[in-house]
């Protein structure tokens, strides 16, 4: 069976407004703004700001376009543009559980990122190779990549990091490689404005080198970890990051 034709630009815009309207009804104006920011490419706009995105929304002719734009405009007028998630970043402390002396990294990520993006960030922070299964734990709820088909897990792409942290009381856990059991504790340290022109994610602090992912137990010798290289880690983060919204 052949796939149908790809939606044209007008149809994509219609779908973007539809998704944002659903987000507005189910969640809040901030999530609707995030959906629009992700759906409307900056390269196709006269200016990369909310005002021009709302102008595009109004011009679509979607039945919800005017009410959606009005609700977002009212929200921004009352709360301030600086309160929008698209204009903020999260400072997270990602620590390896049960390690002494402690091993941790402090990283800044866009406040709009989902758990799937955070998985890639942690992989870069600790130098893991990504060849094993992983899960996030938010209180009693588990999230993972839906392609893993793990039982009783939800889609990590559908859960934003900030929402998960709020649900988890400011903390969540991430486990990588169920055999080795690399368990990471993730804590929200601060929510802050995004710096204009700055690239995210970005590691700002760290403590100690990462453990050896695949120790050679047959060698009889203690293997030393690779020295943590902050510049190299930030290059990896830049390659995997989403950059400016």
Helices and strands as residue ranges (DSSP letters): H 9-26, H 29-39, G 42-44, H 50-59, H 65-79, G 81-83, G 85-87, E 88-96, E 104-110, H 115-126, E 134-138, E 141-144, G 146-148, E 154-155, G 156-158, H 161-167, E 171-176, E 182-193, E 202-207, H 230-240
